């Protein structure tokens, strides 16, 4: 059974994705006089430099190109054209295989698919202008170029090593170049007319004159096939060539020799490389999820990184929100780096670098030959307290005994290496750190080992401050450690199936409990003192650290539980599993309230401290995905899901912020989605208060004092005599008031009936004497302000124009309110003001005194009942406080 409507979390956007294996495109916008850089990232296109924009396609992009006005992107066998960097204006369908080459060509665009079919499209009409089929055995198209100034001509390179020059307009083969017997990987136009650079699979670069079919220069790189070529156009005769290992070679075209090398420009193959026209800037991107701008302003001709956008080059393994504002997410990846991604803007992203045993030696050896690099981080903990004074992050590494510290402020690895003293001189192979936590004050780190040992270290000095247990805290490996918010308790979980509570300072064992199965991990919500425990049998338990008892147990996952996270208020526990599901459990009710499936299993989860986003990292995925909490901005059902509920598959967010589509207007709301309106009174025996603000009833007895305080200090002054002016009527057009005609027939006797008009409240009370319905006068009284209420009650007495019957009716209205037990505080306030105003009259009238005696008994009975309830509640609270302490 599938639930109607949307779930609790909606896909929002992805962080940390900047580049892919598709070469980037640089285009110049004449009107804006700006260069635009377009990069394909998965299903999206990122456009940089004027403002970062993102466009999304249904599948992963395979090719990207641009002309003066449009941007072209293909996926599978379909080509799309974007205008204004945001909307698809043309779609070209006709290929039967995946498109792998793309070239804009004036009013046309040329595409080549993997079946060796070349199609020339008319951009505006979206029709095929020409189609050419090539034989794969003799000429498999591998590169495509439009030579500069060659009208209607294109140059094709092949895997067989030959080149062909075609006239597209006449559909004729103009010339065949014999080539060099090696597959051509890339073609690039040189700044000189008729000259083309040809990249070969052997690592050779041929600078060839296609007009005379003459080779001008020949270079060779030892790093494998040429992946990209670009020429400087700012007056320096330099050619840059990329390689599959991430190195860039810069060749001097005048001296015909290698000028310098830029090693480890990327950790993967150079996908795209472009010199900015007329500028000493080189833009590169690669499949390592990095986009870099290099500037050549130093001696030796080598470049330095001017600016960059980079994420993880290998999938993240652990993510956690850092701080309390929900603006930064710390992420540890399989590439060995620790990075911080901003949920606000990419410019606030930070890279804390790669873990290293010796940073100086690592810099000398370089990225590829670095034997000092630490293994990837498997678990880490961070705290913002004292992070400006010393390291605030501690991490343990895969299969490594030493834990590293990191400094968020300095964005670098910290000064300390935390490991037991007996292993300071030699590194054991089979002993490694498995779990880590940091105290809320940021002073201490607690580290668990695979041997069952748990140690405490000082974060400021890195000094070992003791361990728990005589030799080891547990017989099996430590699966999780947690410290409470007040540094009173340390909770450890062992693979042998025990949870132990230790005194943080004295290191004494306080309590130990046996679990139903071996735990795979624990997570503590410090504010509420609840501990989530994931087990190897795919169940989850929730333990209260105050009573030290399991209060909830959840089952439903069908795979290993990868991670857990609590909502900021501790109400929800969100879990992810290898069965590709993400489930939300409601702790007060003990029920599953939300569940959805994703394409790849989530390996890590983290809920924002502000509760607005859920962040997730997935198997074999470089991004960090944000899911918005829909309960903050729309009506979401939080009722328990039925036992036969079938979760739906949800597409992972793209780099474009996704708008949550509100379908509530199109569909009739089901029973569970109808907003609950609280009745005026839940039950008749319950004493109910009104919803009026305190200002409407609290100061009714003190109105005379308030009036004295607000009395003006000086009497109003007579204004100076104004100059004579003709009175005008109000309005936009000035008009004079016409003179009034004297009417001699008008009576000069004052009508006294006008002065003693009855108010609406008075009239309703008179009617209620016969009907016994007091709702109308009560509603009218509730709508009045304090001063008007006093005026109305003064008018009930005979001196103010009222009568004894109306005063009796008012007392009966109070009696009705006490009987029904609603608007309780208004009853007390109205009755107190009535007694204050009319005490003398009430004491002299027997009927009114009889009614007051009834009210007195009724009030006393109600207050005794309330007092008993108050005393009972206070007694229970006092007992709970003393029992827990």
PEDAVEN-V671215 format. One record per residue. N is the residue number from 1. RES is the residue in one small letter. D_LAST is the distance of its C-alpha to the last C-alpha in whole Angstrom. Layout:
n = (N:N)
res = (RES:RES)
d_last = (D_LAST:D_LAST)
This chain:
n = (1:2:3:4:5:6:7:8:9:10:11:12:13:14:15:16:17:18:19:20:21:22:23:24:25:26:27:28:29:30:31:32:33:34:35:36:37:38:39:40:41:42:43:44:45:46:47:48:49:50:51:52:53:54:55:56:57:58:59:60:61:62:63:64:65:66:67:68:69:70:71:72:73:74:75:76:77:78:79:80:81:82:83:84:85:86:87:88:89:90:91:92:93:94:95:96:97:98:99:100:101:102:103:104:105:106:107:108:109:110:111:112:113:114:115:116:117:118:119:120:121:122:123:124:125:126:127:128:129:130:131:132:133:134:135:136:137:138:139:140:141:142:143:144:145:146:147:148:149:150:151:152:153:154:155:156:157:158:159:160:161:162:163:164:165:166:167:168:169:170:171:172:173:174:175:176:177:178:179:180:181:182:183:184:185:186:187:188:189:190:191:192:193:194:195:196:197:198:199:200:201:202:203:204:205:206:207:208:209:210:211:212:213:214:215:216:217:218:219:220:221:222:223:224:225:226:227:228:229:230:231:232:233:234:235:236:237:238:239:240:241:242:243:244:245:246:247:248:249:250:251:252:253:254:255:256:257:258:259:260:261:262:263:264:265:266:267:268:269:270:271:272:273:274:275:276:277:278:279:280:281:282:283:284:285:286:287:288:289:290:291:292:293:294:295:296:297:298:299:300:301:302:303:304:305:306:307:308:309:310:311:312:313:314:315:316:317:318:319:320:321:322:323:324:325:326:327:328:329:330:331:332:333:334:335:336:337:338:339:340:341:342:343:344:345:346:347:348:349:350:351:352:353:354:355:356:357:358:359:360:361:362:363:364:365:366:367:368:369:370:371:372:373:374:375:376:377:378:379:380:381:382:383:384:385:386:387:388:389:390:391:392:393:394:395:396:397:398:399:400:401:402:403:404:405:406:407:408:409:410:411:412:413:414:415:416:417:418:419:420:421:422:423:424:425:426:427:428:429:430:431:432:433:434:435:436:437:438:439:440:441:442:443:444:445:446:447:448:449:450:451:452:453:454:455:456:457:458:459:460:461:462:463:464:465:466:467:468:469:470:471:472:473:474:475:476:477:478:479:480:481:482:483:484:485:486:487:488:489:490:491:492:493:494:495:496:497:498:499:500:501:502:503:504:505:506:507:508:509:510:511:512:513:514:515:516:517:518:519:520:521:522:523:524:525:526:527:528:529:530:531:532:533:534:535:536:537:538:539:540:541:542:543:544:545:546:547:548:549:550:551:552:553:554:555:556:557:558:559:560:561:562:563:564:565:566:567:568:569:570:571:572:573:574:575:576:577:578:579:580:581:582:583:584:585:586:587:588:589:590:591:592:593:594:595:596:597:598:599:600:601:602:603:604:605:606:607:608:609:610:611:612:613:614:615:616:617:618:619:620:621:622:623:624:625:626:627:628:629:630:631:632:633:634:635:636:637:638:639:640:641:642:643:644:645:646:647:648:649:650:651:652:653:654:655:656:657:658:659:660:661:662:663:664:665:666:667:668:669:670:671:672:673:674:675:676:677:678:679:680:681:682:683:684:685:686:687:688:689:690:691:692:693:694:695:696:697:698:699:700:701:702:703:704:705:706:707:708:709:710:711:712:713:714:715:716:717:718:719:720:721:722:723:724:725:726:727:728:729:730:731:732:733:734:735:736:737:738:739:740:741:742:743:744:745:746:747:748:749:750:751:752:753:754:755:756:757:758:759:760:761:762:763:764:765:766:767:768:769:770:771:772:773:774:775:776:777:778:779:780:781:782:783:784:785:786:787:788:789:790:791:792:793:794:795:796:797:798:799:800:801:802:803:804:805:806:807:808:809:810:811:812:813:814:815:816:817:818:819:820:821:822:823:824:825:826:827:828:829:830:831:832:833:834:835:836:837:838:839:840:841:842:843:844:845:846:847:848:849:850:851:852:853:854:855:856:857:858:859:860:861:862:863:864:865:866:867:868:869:870:871:872:873:874:875:876:877:878:879:880:881:882:883:884:885)
res = (x:x:x:x:x:x:x:x:x:x:x:x:x:x:x:x:x:x:x:x:x:x:x:x:x:x:x:x:x:x:x:x:x:x:x:x:x:x:x:x:x:x:x:x:x:x:x:x:x:x:x:x:x:x:x:x:x:x:x:x:x:x:x:x:x:x:x:x:x:x:x:x:x:x:x:x:x:x:x:x:x:x:x:x:x:x:x:x:x:x:x:x:x:x:x:x:x:x:x:x:x:x:x:x:x:x:x:x:x:x:x:x:x:x:x:x:x:x:x:x:x:x:x:x:x:x:x:x:x:x:x:x:x:x:x:x:x:x:x:x:x:x:x:x:x:x:x:x:x:x:x:x:x:x:x:x:x:x:x:x:x:x:x:x:x:x:x:x:x:x:x:x:x:x:x:x:x:x:x:x:x:x:x:x:x:x:x:x:x:x:x:x:x:x:x:x:x:x:x:x:x:x:x:x:x:x:x:x:x:x:x:x:x:x:x:x:x:x:x:x:x:x:x:x:x:x:x:x:x:x:x:x:x:x:x:x:x:x:x:x:x:x:x:x:x:x:x:x:x:x:x:x:x:x:x:x:x:x:x:x:x:x:x:x:x:x:x:x:x:x:x:x:x:x:x:x:x:x:x:x:x:x:x:x:x:x:x:x:x:x:x:x:x:x:x:x:x:x:x:x:x:x:x:x:x:x:x:x:x:x:x:x:x:x:x:x:x:x:x:x:x:x:x:x:x:x:x:x:x:x:x:x:x:x:x:x:x:x:x:x:x:x:x:x:x:x:x:x:x:x:x:x:x:x:x:x:x:x:x:x:x:x:x:x:x:x:x:x:x:x:x:x:x:x:x:x:x:x:x:x:x:x:x:x:x:x:x:x:x:x:x:x:x:x:x:x:x:x:x:x:x:x:x:x:x:x:x:x:x:x:x:x:x:x:x:x:x:x:x:x:x:x:x:x:x:x:x:x:x:x:x:x:x:x:x:x:x:x:x:x:x:x:x:x:x:x:x:x:x:x:x:x:x:x:x:x:x:x:x:x:x:x:x:x:x:x:x:x:x:x:x:x:x:x:x:x:x:x:x:x:x:x:x:x:x:x:x:x:x:x:x:x:x:x:x:x:x:x:x:x:x:x:x:x:x:x:x:x:x:x:x:x:x:x:x:x:x:x:x:x:x:x:x:x:x:x:x:x:x:x:x:x:x:x:x:x:x:x:x:x:x:x:x:x:x:x:x:x:x:x:x:x:x:x:x:x:x:x:x:x:x:x:x:x:x:x:x:x:x:x:x:x:x:x:x:x:x:x:x:x:x:x:x:x:x:x:x:x:x:x:x:x:x:x:x:x:x:x:x:x:x:x:x:x:x:x:x:x:x:x:x:x:x:x:x:x:x:x:x:x:x:x:x:x:x:x:x:x:x:x:x:x:x:x:x:x:x:x:x:x:x:x:x:x:x:x:x:x:x:x:x:x:x:x:x:x:x:x:x:x:x:x:x:x:x:x:x:x:x:x:x:x:x:x:x:x:x:x:x:x:x:x:x:x:x:x:x:x:x:x:x:x:x:x:x:x:x:x:x:x:x:x:x:x:x:x:x:x:x:x:x:x:x:x:x:x:x:x:x:x:x:x:x:x:x:x:x:x:x:x:x:x:x:x:x:x:x:x:x:x:x:x:x:x:x:x:x:x:x:x:x:x:x:x:x:x:x:x:x:x:x:x:x:x:x:x:x:x:x:x:x:x:x:x:x:x:x:x:x:x:x:x:x:x:x:x:x:x:x:x:x:x:x:x:x:x:x:x:x:x:x:x:x:x:x:x:x:x:x:x:x:x:x:x:x:x:x:x:x:x:x:x:x:x:x:x:x:x:x:x:x:x:x:x:x:x:x:x:x:x:x:x:x:x:x:x:x:x:x:x:x:x:x:x:x:x:x:x:x:x:x:x:x:x:x:x:x:x:x:x:x:x:x:x:x:x:x:x:x:x:x:x:x:x:x)
d_last = (47:47:45:47:46:44:41:38:39:42:44:44:46:46:45:47:50:53:56:57:61:63:65:64:66:67:69:71:71:74:73:69:71:68:67:65:63:62:60:60:56:56:57:57:59:57:60:59:60:61:58:56:57:56:58:57:59:59:59:59:62:64:67:66:69:70:73:74:73:71:68:69:66:67:65:66:70:69:70:68:69:67:68:66:63:61:64:66:69:71:71:73:73:76:75:74:72:70:71:70:73:73:75:76:80:81:81:80:77:78:76:76:74:74:77:79:80:80:80:81:79:81:78:78:80:78:81:82:85:85:84:85:84:84:85:82:84:86:84:80:79:76:77:78:79:81:84:84:87:88:89:88:87:84:84:82:81:81:79:83:83:86:86:87:88:89:90:88:90:93:91:93:92:93:93:91:90:90:87:86:85:81:79:78:75:75:77:77:80:81:81:85:87:88:86:83:80:80:77:77:75:77:75:78:79:82:83:86:89:89:92:94:92:92:89:88:85:83:80:78:74:73:69:71:72:72:69:70:73:73:75:75:77:76:79:78:80:76:75:72:71:68:67:65:63:62:65:67:70:72:76:79:81:84:84:83:80:76:75:71:68:65:63:60:60:58:57:59:62:64:64:65:67:69:70:70:73:74:71:70:67:66:64:63:60:59:57:55:53:54:57:58:61:63:65:68:68:68:71:72:71:68:65:62:59:59:56:55:52:51:48:47:51:49:46:42:40:37:36:33:32:32:30:29:32:33:37:37:37:37:39:40:43:45:48:45:44:41:42:40:42:41:41:43:46:47:48:45:45:44:45:43:46:46:44:46:46:49:49:53:54:53:55:58:58:57:56:58:58:54:53:51:49:45:45:43:39:37:34:32:29:30:28:29:27:30:32:35:34:34:34:32:33:32:34:36:39:41:42:41:39:38:36:37:36:37:37:37:39:42:42:43:41:39:40:38:38:35:36:36:38:40:41:42:46:46:45:44:45:43:40:38:35:33:30:29:26:25:22:21:23:26:26:25:27:26:29:29:33:35:35:31:30:27:28:26:29:29:30:32:34:34:33:31:28:27:27:24:26:29:31:30:27:28:32:33:33:30:30:27:24:21:19:16:16:14:16:13:14:18:19:23:25:28:31:31:29:25:22:20:17:17:16:17:18:19:20:19:19:15:16:20:21:25:26:29:31:31:29:31:29:25:24:21:20:18:17:16:14:17:20:23:25:29:31:34:35:35:32:29:25:22:19:15:13:10:11:14:17:20:20:23:27:30:33:36:37:40:40:38:35:36:33:30:28:26:27:25:23:22:24:27:27:31:32:36:38:41:43:43:40:38:35:32:30:28:24:23:27:27:31:33:34:36:39:42:44:45:48:46:43:40:39:36:34:32:31:32:29:30:31:35:36:35:37:38:41:43:45:48:48:48:46:42:42:41:40:39:36:39:36:36:40:41:40:39:38:35:35:35:38:40:40:44:43:45:44:47:48:47:49:47:47:50:50:51:48:49:49:47:50:49:51:49:52:55:53:52:48:47:45:41:42:43:41:39:40:38:40:40:38:36:37:39:36:33:33:34:34:37:37:39:38:36:40:42:40:38:41:43:43:43:46:49:47:46:50:51:49:51:54:56:57:61:63:64:67:71:71:74:77:77:81:83:82:83:80:79:77:74:74:75:78:79:81:83:82:85:86:86:89:89:89:91:90:86:85:84:82:78:77:74:73:71:69:67:66:63:60:59:56:58:61:58:57:60:60:57:59:61:59:55:54:52:50:53:52:48:49:51:49:46:48:49:48:47:50:52:50:51:54:54:53:55:58:57:59:62:63:61:64:62:62:60:60:58:56:55:55:52:50:51:49:46:46:46:43:41:43:42:38:39:39:37:36:40:41:39:41:44:44:43:46:48:48:48:51:53:52:55:57:54:55:59:59:58:58:55:53:53:51:49:48:47:45:43:43:41:39:37:37:35:33:32:31:29:27:26:25:23:21:20:19:17:16:14:12:11:10:8:6:5:6:4:0)
